Amino acid sequence: MLDGQRLPANEAVLANVALASALQLGKSHAATGVHPMAPTFWSAAAIAEMRKGVSGTKFVTAGVLGWDLEIRN
């Protein structure tokens, strides 16, 4: 938050996804029209922080699996 307070993970994800969407920071998937990057990236980042960090491999794997699932649904 702007005042330095931390939000719970679920609220932080919502705020980050809303900001990323407003700034159009995510790529869209042409065939489906969805924007899978923002929700999956920020969710993975929040979970990694809650777990006190994860390896880069696990973080990227979680992001790729999230993108794949979002595009398929």
N, C-alpha and C positions, 0 to 999 in steps of 0.2 A: 504494500500500500504506500501511498505517498507520504504518510506520516511515520513510516518505519515499522509499523506493526505488521505481524505475520498473520496471514489468513490460514484457516484450515485448508487442507489439500483440495477438497472438493470445491471450495469457494475460489481458491487460487486458479484452478483449472478453468472454471467458468469465466473468471475475469480475464485470464490470458487468452482464451479462445475468442471471447467477445472482442478484445482489443485487436487480435490478429485478423479477425474477420473484418472489423471496421477499417483496418489499414490495408486490407486485401493482401496480406502477406503469404497466404497459402496458395499453392498451385491447385488447379482444378483438373479432374480426370475427365478428359474429353468425352468418353463414351457414356459416362454416367452423370456428369455435371456436378458431382460432389467435390467438396474441398477436404480431402482426408488428412492433410498434413497438420493443421492446427489442433484439432481435437486429440489426435493420437500422440503428437509430439508433446503437448503440454500435459496430457495424462501420464505419459511415460516419465516425464521430468518430475512430476509430483510424486509418483510412486518411488522413483529412484531417491528422491530427497527423503521421503518417509522411511525408507530402508537404510538411510545413512550412506547412500551411494551404491552404485552398481557398476559393473565393468562396462566399458564402451561397447563390447560385443553384445552384452545382454540388452543394453539400451537401444542399440540399432536394431537388434532382432525384434524387440517389443514394438518399435516403431513400424518396421516393415510388416509385421504380422497385423498390427492395427490397421495400417493402410489397406492391406489385402482384404481384411474382413469388412472394412467399411465400403470398399469398392464393390465387393461381391453382394452386399445386402441392399 
